[in-house]
Amino acid sequence: MSTDVFYDSDQAAKRVTLTGWVSRHGRFYGDDEHAARWDGCTHRQCDCGKAHERSRTMCDNCARKAREAKFEAMPFVEWDGVTPLSLFDDDRYFFSEDDLRDFCEAEEIAPDTLRLVVCEPQHARELDGNDYFCDLLPEDCTLDDMAPEIAEAFNKLNEVIKAYGKPLSWYPGKKRTRVELTSEAA
């Protein structure tokens, strides 16, 4: 047996009081104090005591020190004069001693102040035709089953990729180095 409850009836609704955390923007977070404070703040305090923007994990000075410590912790290797180099934590690459020299002259900095890392090669990876066409192949079938000519073409391509020894690109490695530039040839 259902009872009719009208809009203006005391049974339809009652007034309650909620408590919780509200950010300075007026957003309610219930018992989540951290979320409310995060939403409402613009700055945080670094472990060293200085202020920094909320989006950062530490102040500029501590971030610089952390980057320096990370660089210094990398193993040191002598540069072979051939492998490309990169600036640590940067997207600047050098493919020769001349590139380094030109950069140092343009930026008016000494070569021994550069934080250089030896780059590592990025080679082409083999392709798996079954993975590539997985959404098109019937369940429990392989490319060899459905299209042996295409499967053979993938095999031939993979042989070419295996035989190709040159890198497609370079990325910063995990070893630091130092370069003493020789004098330019006259």
N, C-alpha and C positions, 0 to 999 in steps of 0.2 A: 504494500500500500504506500503510494508516494504522496508526499505532502506538498502542496503548492507553496512556494516561497516567493513573495513579491519583492520588487526592486526596493521599496522603501522599508522593508521589514528588517528588524534587528538580526534576524537569522541570515540574511543575504550577505552581510559583511560586518566586520568589526574593526575598530581602529587599534593598531598596535604600535609600539615604539621599537625601532631597530637601533642597535648600537654597532659601531664598527669604525673603520678608518676611511676617511674621505681625503683625497688629494687636494691640493690647492686649486685644481681645475674642476673640482666638484664631483669627481668620479668616486663612486662608492666601492670599496674593496673588502667589505666584511671584516674578518679577523686578520687579513693579510696586510700587516703594517708595512712590510718591505715593499710590496707592490704599490701601495699608496704613496710612500715616501719616494720611491723611484719615479713614479709618474709626476710627482710634484716638484722634484728637485731639478736644478740646472747644473749644479757642480757637486763634486764629492771631495773628500780629503784624501790625499795620497798618504802612503805609509810614512813618508818623510815629514808630513804635516802641511805641505803646500796644497793649495786648491787646484783642481783640474776639472775640465768639462765632464759631465756625466758619461758621455759616450766613450771616454778614454779610461784606461785601467790605471794610469799613473800620470804624474806631471811630466812635463817635457824633460826636465833634468834627470829624473829617475829613468825615463824611457831611453834617453841617450846613454846613460850608464849601463842599462840592461843590454842595449844593442852592442855597446863596446865589449861588454863581458861575453856576450854570445860570440862575437867575432873572434876575440882572443882565445876562446875555448876551442875554436876549430883547429884541427891539426895543420901544421905549416908544411908546405912543400915548395921546392924550387920550381919556378916556371920554366917549362921547356922551350919557350920562345915561339911555339907553334899553336898550342891549344888556346882557344879564345878565353878571355878574362871578362869578368863582370865586376861592377862595383857592388859591394855587399849591401843588401837591402835596397837595391835600385834596379832600374831596367836599362842601365847604360852598359853596352858591350864593347869590347875592344878586340879586334881581330889581328892586330899587329902592334909592334912597338911604335910605329908611326901614328897609329890611332891614339895610343896613350899620350904620346908627345903632343899631338895636336890638341887633345882635350886639356892637358895640363897648361899649355900655352893660352888657350882660349879662356880657361877658368882662372888663370893666373895662380895656380897652386903647384906645390912641389910634388913630384911623383911619389916620394916616400910618405906622403900624408894620405895617399889613397888606400882605402880598405878594399883590397882586391881579392876575389875568389876565382879559382880555376873552374872553368865551365865543364859540364859533362854533356856528351852528345845525346841527341834524341834521334833514334833510328826508326825507320818505318816498321810497323808491326804487321805480322801476318794476319790475313783475314779468314775467318771461318764462315764459309757460305751458309752452313746450317744456322748459325747465329744471325747472320745478316738477313736471311729470308725466313726466320722462325715464325713470323706472323702470317706468312703466305703458305707455308708447307702444311699439308694435312697432318693430323695427329699421328704420331708413331711412324712418320716417314722422314727420310733424309733427302738432301739435295741429290745424292747419288741415285736414290730410288726414282725421284720425280724428273730430274733434269741432269742426266749424267754429263752432258756437254758443258753445262754451266759449272758443275762440280769440277770437271777437268780444267776448265778455264781458271777457277780459283786455285787449283793445285799449281798450274803453270805460273800464275801471278805470284803465289807464295814462294816458288822457287826463285823467281826474279828478285823478290824482296829479300830473301835469305842471302842471295849472292851480292846484292848491292851493299857495299861496305861503307859508303859515305853517310854521314849524319844528315838528316833533314834540317835540323836546327840544334841549338845549344841552350842550356839552361844553367843558372848558377849552381855550382857544386857545393860541397861541404868541406872544402879545403881552402885555406887562405894562402896567399903568397905575397911576395914583395918584388918589385921590379926596379932595377937601377937602369935608367935609360942610358944607352951609349950615345956618344956625340954623333950628330948628324953627319952624314958623308957630304963632303963639299963638292 
